Amino acid sequence: MKRHTLVVLSMLLLGAVAIALPASAATTGTSNVTLAASANAMIQILDPAITLTPNATDYGNDFVEAAGASGLRVAVKTNSTTGMALMVRCADAVPQIALADLYFRTQTAAGAGGSTLAAYTGMTAVDQSLWSTTVAQHPWLVVVTDVMVQNLMNYDDAIAAGTTNYTNTLTYTVVAQ
């Protein structure tokens, strides 16, 4: 009898466990997904080169420029809530166009709360602010750099050889603020 009671008791216990298991299982639950975003600023150089070819009028005025649609285009964007700054410099060890003759500016309107360098300014070997905003700039924005070279008669050319190229490399930097 003890054995029969033990079997019945074991069956009842197993039955209770079998019934209790599905009843205690959860049917829904939640999980958290966290994006640990950090401020980033990005740049794309759209025009990697430009050639300024002076004509007779340019030589008479002693300068040549590439402005507006003819200028150098770079695209920028940032997710920084405090914005970004776009800077430019010419860090060539021995620039072929004298930095005192190379000028730049932008006519691209500044971002909200930012600034833009609207007047021609002499190029230097250190970063100079070209354009900025104080808010996030999510879609790509194109900033155009107007370029001017003055004192054209300082750049010699052999008359029979065609043209002589003088090249400087501009370096753009974008920084989240």
KEKE-3310 file (N, C-alpha, C; in steps of 0.2 Angstrom, whole numbers, plus 5000, padded with zeros to 4 digits):
npx = (5004:5010:5018:5010:5003:5014:5017:5005:5006:5018:5013:5003:5011:5020:5010:5005:5017:5018:5006:5009:5020:5017:5008:5016:5025:5030:5021:5023:5036:5049:5063:5077:5084:5098:5105:5121:5125:5137:5144:5147:5156:5156:5164:5164:5173:5169:5174:5189:5199:5204:5206:5213:5212:5219:5213:5216:5209:5209:5223:5225:5218:5225:5222:5214:5199:5189:5173:5157:5147:5158:5168:5176:5168:5162:5155:5146:5141:5133:5129:5130:5123:5128:5133:5145:5161:5168:5184:5199:5215:5231:5244:5255:5273:5281:5273:5267:5260:5261:5256:5252:5246:5235:5218:5203:5185:5168:5152:5141:5128:5128:5125:5112:5114:5128:5143:5150:5163:5163:5170:5185:5199:5216:5225:5232:5244:5238:5223:5208:5193:5179:5166:5151:5140:5128:5120:5113:5117:5109:5106:5117:5126:5131:5145:5153:5168:5175:5189:5203:5217:5230:5241:5246:5256:5268:5270:5278:5280:5286:5285:5285:5282:5269:5258:5262:5260:5255:5253:5244:5239:5224:5218:5204:5195:5183:5175:5166:5157)
npy = (4994:5006:5007:5009:5021:5029:5029:5035:5047:5052:5053:5063:5074:5075:5079:5091:5098:5098:5105:5117:5123:5128:5138:5147:5153:5167:5177:5188:5201:5213:5222:5233:5244:5253:5266:5273:5287:5298:5314:5318:5325:5327:5327:5329:5331:5338:5344:5341:5348:5363:5374:5389:5400:5414:5427:5441:5452:5448:5449:5462:5467:5462:5450:5434:5425:5411:5410:5407:5396:5392:5390:5380:5366:5359:5346:5346:5339:5336:5328:5335:5343:5356:5361:5364:5368:5373:5373:5380:5378:5381:5371:5368:5364:5372:5382:5385:5395:5410:5412:5425:5429:5422:5420:5418:5414:5413:5412:5405:5404:5406:5393:5391:5403:5403:5407:5415:5417:5430:5440:5442:5434:5432:5417:5406:5395:5389:5383:5392:5399:5395:5393:5391:5383:5383:5373:5356:5349:5340:5335:5333:5348:5360:5369:5382:5387:5402:5407:5417:5423:5434:5447:5443:5445:5440:5427:5418:5413:5403:5409:5401:5388:5385:5384:5387:5378:5383:5376:5374:5365:5364:5362:5355:5355:5349:5351:5345:5355)
npz = (5000:5004:4993:4983:4987:4986:4972:4967:4974:4968:4955:4956:4960:4949:4939:4944:4943:4929:4925:4932:4926:4912:4916:4923:4914:4905:4893:4886:4884:4886:4878:4879:4867:4864:4857:4856:4852:4845:4843:4826:4812:4795:4779:4761:4747:4733:4722:4717:4710:4702:4688:4685:4672:4666:4656:4644:4649:4663:4665:4663:4674:4684:4691:4693:4695:4702:4705:4713:4704:4698:4707:4721:4727:4742:4752:4767:4783:4799:4815:4827:4840:4843:4832:4818:4811:4796:4789:4781:4773:4767:4767:4760:4759:4751:4743:4726:4721:4728:4745:4749:4737:4735:4737:4746:4749:4754:4747:4752:4762:4780:4792:4804:4817:4814:4805:4791:4779:4770:4763:4752:4758:4763:4760:4772:4780:4791:4799:4794:4798:4787:4785:4796:4808:4821:4825:4822:4807:4797:4783:4768:4765:4753:4752:4744:4739:4734:4724:4722:4713:4713:4707:4694:4685:4691:4689:4679:4662:4648:4632:4620:4625:4628:4642:4659:4674:4690:4706:4720:4735:4743:4760:4767:4783:4794:4809:4822:4834)
capx = (5000:5014:5021:5004:5002:5020:5016:5000:5008:5022:5009:5000:5016:5022:5004:5005:5022:5016:5001:5011:5025:5014:5005:5021:5029:5028:5019:5026:5042:5052:5070:5079:5089:5101:5110:5125:5127:5142:5144:5152:5156:5158:5165:5165:5176:5166:5178:5196:5204:5201:5211:5211:5216:5218:5213:5219:5206:5212:5230:5224:5215:5230:5219:5209:5195:5184:5168:5150:5147:5165:5172:5177:5163:5163:5148:5147:5135:5135:5124:5132:5118:5131:5135:5151:5165:5172:5190:5203:5222:5236:5250:5261:5279:5284:5268:5269:5256:5262:5250:5250:5243:5230:5213:5197:5179:5162:5145:5136:5125:5130:5120:5109:5119:5135:5146:5153:5168:5160:5175:5191:5204:5222:5226:5237:5246:5234:5216:5204:5186:5176:5159:5150:5133:5128:5115:5115:5116:5108:5107:5123:5125:5136:5148:5157:5174:5178:5196:5206:5224:5231:5248:5247:5263:5273:5270:5282:5279:5290:5280:5285:5281:5262:5257:5266:5255:5257:5248:5244:5234:5220:5216:5198:5194:5177:5175:5160:5158)
capy = (5000:5011:5008:5012:5028:5033:5030:5040:5054:5054:5055:5069:5079:5077:5082:5098:5102:5099:5111:5124:5126:5133:5144:5152:5155:5173:5177:5194:5203:5219:5223:5239:5245:5259:5269:5277:5291:5303:5319:5317:5329:5323:5331:5326:5335:5337:5347:5340:5352:5369:5377:5396:5402:5421:5430:5447:5456:5446:5451:5469:5468:5458:5445:5430:5421:5406:5412:5405:5389:5390:5389:5373:5364:5353:5345:5345:5337:5334:5327:5338:5348:5362:5363:5362:5373:5371:5377:5379:5380:5378:5369:5366:5367:5377:5383:5388:5401:5413:5413:5432:5431:5417:5423:5413:5417:5409:5416:5401:5407:5402:5389:5395:5405:5402:5413:5414:5422:5433:5444:5438:5434:5429:5410:5405:5388:5387:5383:5398:5397:5397:5393:5387:5383:5381:5368:5350:5350:5333:5333:5336:5355:5361:5375:5384:5391:5406:5407:5422:5424:5441:5448:5438:5446:5437:5420:5418:5407:5403:5410:5395:5381:5384:5387:5385:5378:5384:5372:5374:5361:5367:5356:5357:5352:5350:5349:5346:5360)
capz = (5000:5004:4987:4979:4989:4984:4965:4966:4976:4963:4949:4957:4960:4942:4936:4947:4940:4922:4925:4934:4921:4907:4919:4926:4908:4902:4886:4883:4887:4883:4878:4877:4862:4865:4852:4860:4847:4847:4838:4820:4807:4789:4773:4754:4742:4727:4716:4719:4707:4698:4685:4683:4666:4665:4649:4643:4654:4669:4666:4664:4681:4688:4696:4690:4700:4701:4710:4712:4701:4695:4713:4723:4731:4747:4755:4774:4788:4806:4820:4833:4842:4844:4825:4816:4808:4790:4789:4775:4774:4762:4771:4756:4762:4746:4738:4720:4721:4734:4749:4749:4731:4735:4742:4746:4752:4752:4747:4755:4768:4786:4795:4810:4822:4812:4802:4784:4777:4764:4760:4751:4764:4761:4762:4776:4782:4797:4798:4795:4797:4781:4786:4802:4810:4828:4826:4818:4799:4795:4776:4765:4763:4748:4753:4738:4740:4728:4724:4718:4712:4711:4705:4689:4681:4695:4687:4673:4657:4642:4627:4615:4628:4630:4648:4665:4679:4697:4709:4728:4738:4749:4764:4771:4789:4797:4816:4826:4839)
cpx = (5004:5017:5016:5003:5008:5019:5011:5002:5013:5019:5006:5005:5019:5016:5004:5011:5021:5011:5004:5016:5022:5011:5010:5025:5026:5026:5021:5032:5045:5060:5072:5084:5092:5106:5115:5128:5132:5142:5149:5151:5159:5159:5166:5168:5173:5170:5186:5201:5200:5207:5209:5215:5215:5218:5216:5216:5208:5219:5230:5222:5220:5227:5214:5205:5190:5178:5161:5151:5154:5170:5173:5171:5165:5156:5150:5140:5138:5129:5125:5126:5121:5134:5142:5155:5168:5178:5194:5210:5226:5243:5255:5268:5282:5278:5270:5266:5258:5256:5248:5246:5236:5224:5207:5191:5174:5156:5140:5134:5127:5124:5117:5114:5126:5137:5149:5158:5167:5165:5182:5196:5210:5223:5232:5239:5242:5227:5213:5197:5183:5169:5157:5142:5133:5123:5117:5113:5115:5109:5114:5121:5132:5139:5153:5162:5176:5185:5198:5214:5226:5239:5250:5254:5269:5274:5272:5279:5283:5285:5280:5282:5274:5261:5261:5260:5258:5252:5249:5238:5231:5218:5210:5198:5187:5177:5168:5162:5155)
cpy = (5006:5013:5011:5019:5032:5034:5035:5047:5057:5057:5062:5075:5080:5080:5089:5102:5103:5105:5117:5127:5130:5139:5149:5155:5162:5173:5183:5196:5209:5218:5230:5239:5252:5261:5274:5282:5296:5308:5318:5323:5326:5328:5327:5332:5334:5339:5346:5344:5358:5372:5384:5398:5409:5423:5437:5452:5455:5449:5459:5471:5466:5453:5440:5426:5416:5407:5408:5397:5387:5388:5381:5371:5358:5353:5343:5343:5335:5333:5330:5343:5355:5364:5360:5368:5370:5376:5375:5381:5378:5377:5366:5369:5372:5378:5387:5394:5404:5414:5420:5434:5426:5419:5418:5417:5412:5413:5411:5404:5403:5398:5393:5396:5405:5408:5410:5419:5424:5437:5440:5439:5430:5422:5410:5397:5385:5387:5390:5396:5400:5398:5389:5387:5381:5376:5362:5352:5342:5331:5336:5343:5357:5368:5376:5389:5395:5407:5413:5422:5431:5442:5443:5439:5443:5430:5420:5412:5408:5403:5404:5389:5380:5387:5384:5384:5379:5381:5373:5369:5364:5361:5359:5352:5354:5347:5351:5351:5358)
cpz = (5000:4997:4982:4980:4986:4976:4964:4968:4971:4957:4950:4957:4953:4938:4938:4944:4932:4921:4927:4929:4916:4910:4921:4920:4906:4895:4882:4887:4883:4883:4876:4872:4863:4860:4856:4855:4849:4841:4832:4815:4801:4783:4767:4750:4735:4721:4719:4716:4703:4695:4683:4678:4664:4657:4649:4648:4661:4670:4667:4671:4686:4693:4691:4696:4698:4706:4708:4710:4699:4701:4715:4728:4736:4750:4763:4778:4794:4810:4827:4834:4843:4837:4823:4813:4802:4790:4783:4776:4768:4765:4767:4759:4757:4741:4732:4719:4728:4738:4749:4742:4731:4740:4741:4750:4751:4752:4750:4761:4774:4788:4801:4815:4820:4809:4795:4783:4770:4760:4758:4756:4761:4764:4767:4777:4788:4795:4799:4794:4791:4782:4792:4803:4818:4830:4821:4811:4797:4788:4774:4763:4759:4750:4747:4740:4734:4729:4719:4718:4710:4709:4699:4685:4685:4693:4680:4668:4651:4636:4622:4618:4630:4637:4654:4671:4686:4701:4717:4730:4744:4753:4768:4777:4791:4804:4819:4832:4845)
residu = (MET:LYS:ARG:HIS:THR:LEU:VAL:VAL:LEU:SER:MET:LEU:LEU:LEU:GLY:ALA:VAL:ALA:ILE:ALA:LEU:PRO:ALA:SER:ALA:ALA:THR:THR:GLY:THR:SER:ASN:VAL:THR:LEU:ALA:ALA:SER:ALA:ASN:ALA:MET:ILE:GLN:ILE:LEU:ASP:PRO:ALA:ILE:THR:LEU:THR:PRO:ASN:ALA:THR:ASP:TYR:GLY:ASN:ASP:PHE:VAL:GLU:ALA:ALA:GLY:ALA:SER:GLY:LEU:ARG:VAL:ALA:VAL:LYS:THR:ASN:SER:THR:THR:GLY:MET:ALA:LEU:MET:VAL:ARG:CYS:ALA:ASP:ALA:VAL:PRO:GLN:ILE:ALA:LEU:ALA:ASP:LEU:TYR:PHE:ARG:THR:GLN:THR:ALA:ALA:GLY:ALA:GLY:GLY:SER:THR:LEU:ALA:ALA:TYR:THR:GLY:MET:THR:ALA:VAL:ASP:GLN:SER:LEU:TRP:SER:THR:THR:VAL:ALA:GLN:HIS:PRO:TRP:LEU:VAL:VAL:VAL:THR:ASP:VAL:MET:VAL:GLN:ASN:LEU:MET:ASN:TYR:ASP:ASP:ALA:ILE:ALA:ALA:GLY:THR:THR:ASN:TYR:THR:ASN:THR:LEU:THR:TYR:THR:VAL:VAL:ALA:GLN)
# end
